[in-house]
Amino acid sequence: MIPEQVLDRVHWNDHGLVPAIAQDHVSGKVLMLAWMNREALLCTLTERRAVYWSRSRGRLWRKGEESGHVQRLHDIRLDCDADAILLSVEQVGGIACHTGRESCFFLGPGDDGWQEMDAVTKDPQQIYGGSHA
Amino acid sequence: MIPEQVLDRVHWNDHGLVPAIAQDHVSGKVLMLAWMNREALLCTLTERRAVYWSRSRGRLWRKGEESGHVQRLHDIRLDCDADAILLSVEQVGGIACHTGRESCFFLGPGDDGWQEMDAVTKDPQQIYGGSHA
């Protein structure tokens, strides 16, 4: 059972969401930032895997539901202002990004704008066929 | 000179902001999540230190301007959707949080709600006197 206080203390924004950072629990690599609503946080805590709210699809998004790249929960933290969450996870498959990279943070600033700094680990077509999640 | 494309590509939200995660460049510890507007990102890139937009104060916030706990920029990344930023920083003083802790993410879920999991490194009164930043 997850105490109601855990959900109540979070400062949900005007859309009922809070940003959640996923970090690899071994390497410390920051994998992605996504969003949670109250139900997503509850599911994350009870299912011990990262569950987000997909703003584009307007529904819960169990990370890895299509790709198999589930994020198993090791630890979860709330910040001092209660408006950001940090997940420490095991990234199944070693790929968090829909582009087939370990981390979504692969763009670095260059002379012509943001450049791809990390190579693709696995072709997204092999991961998803047609869709992605 | 920072190319305009670097600022233009970011997907600023309805408030003209983007979430920015600060991570210690050596330990990999996630220190905090704050927000940047276009000017804050430009200042971060040109001054090579973390500059945020303080939503509570409605002005630019040069991290460490009162505390001395400046975040020197080592690397910066944008994510695949261009709506989140990751800063790799040297955290001067080893304290990012206004509570006197290394990281703002010090609350973990317990039977009675979120519990303080990390001890205070330095008394905030010693850091700020009266105010904080």
Boltz contact constraints between the chains, C-beta under 6 A:
constraints:
  - contact:
      token1: [A, 3]
      token2: [B, 113]
      max_distance: 6.0
  - contact:
      token1: [A, 5]
      token2: [B, 113]
      max_distance: 6.0
  - contact:
      token1: [A, 6]
      token2: [B, 109]
      max_distance: 6.0
  - contact:
      token1: [A, 6]
      token2: [B, 113]
      max_distance: 6.0
  - contact:
      token1: [A, 9]
      token2: [B, 113]
      max_distance: 6.0
  - contact:
      token1: [A, 9]
      token2: [B, 114]
      max_distance: 6.0
  - contact:
      token1: [A, 19]
      token2: [B, 19]
      max_distance: 6.0
  - contact:
      token1: [A, 21]
      token2: [B, 21]
      max_distance: 6.0
  - contact:
      token1: [A, 23]
      token2: [B, 30]
      max_distance: 6.0
  - contact:
      token1: [A, 28]
      token2: [B, 28]
      max_distance: 6.0
  - contact:
      token1: [A, 30]
      token2: [B, 23]
      max_distance: 6.0
  - contact:
      token1: [A, 30]
      token2: [B, 86]
      max_distance: 6.0
  - contact:
      token1: [A, 33]
      token2: [B, 84]
      max_distance: 6.0
  - contact:
      token1: [A, 77]
      token2: [B, 105]
      max_distance: 6.0
  - contact:
      token1: [A, 77]
      token2: [B, 107]
      max_distance: 6.0
  - contact:
      token1: [A, 77]
      token2: [B, 108]
      max_distance: 6.0
  - contact:
      token1: [A, 78]
      token2: [B, 107]
      max_distance: 6.0
  - contact:
      token1: [A, 78]
      token2: [B, 114]
      max_distance: 6.0
  - contact:
      token1: [A, 79]
      token2: [B, 104]
      max_distance: 6.0
  - contact:
      token1: [A, 79]
      token2: [B, 105]
      max_distance: 6.0
  - contact:
      token1: [A, 80]
      token2: [B, 97]
      max_distance: 6.0
  - contact:
      token1: [A, 80]
      token2: [B, 99]
      max_distance: 6.0
  - contact:
      token1: [A, 80]
      token2: [B, 104]
      max_distance: 6.0
  - contact:
      token1: [A, 84]
      token2: [B, 33]
      max_distance: 6.0
  - contact:
      token1: [A, 86]
      token2: [B, 30]
      max_distance: 6.0
  - contact:
      token1: [A, 86]
      token2: [B, 105]
      max_distance: 6.0
  - contact:
      token1: [A, 97]
      token2: [B, 80]
      max_distance: 6.0
  - contact:
      token1: [A, 99]
      token2: [B, 80]
      max_distance: 6.0
  - contact:
      token1: [A, 104]
      token2: [B, 79]
      max_distance: 6.0
  - contact:
      token1: [A, 104]
      token2: [B, 80]
      max_distance: 6.0
  - contact:
      token1: [A, 105]
      token2: [B, 77]
      max_distance: 6.0
  - contact:
      token1: [A, 105]
      token2: [B, 79]
      max_distance: 6.0
  - contact:
      token1: [A, 105]
      token2: [B, 86]
      max_distance: 6.0
  - contact:
      token1: [A, 107]
      token2: [B, 77]
      max_distance: 6.0
  - contact:
      token1: [A, 107]
      token2: [B, 78]
      max_distance: 6.0
  - contact:
      token1: [A, 108]
      token2: [B, 77]
      max_distance: 6.0
  - contact:
      token1: [A, 109]
      token2: [B, 6]
      max_distance: 6.0
  - contact:
      token1: [A, 113]
      token2: [B, 3]
      max_distance: 6.0
  - contact:
      token1: [A, 113]
      token2: [B, 5]
      max_distance: 6.0
  - contact:
      token1: [A, 113]
      token2: [B, 6]
      max_distance: 6.0
  - contact:
      token1: [A, 113]
      token2: [B, 9]
      max_distance: 6.0
  - contact:
      token1: [A, 114]
      token2: [B, 9]
      max_distance: 6.0
  - contact:
      token1: [A, 114]
      token2: [B, 78]
      max_distance: 6.0
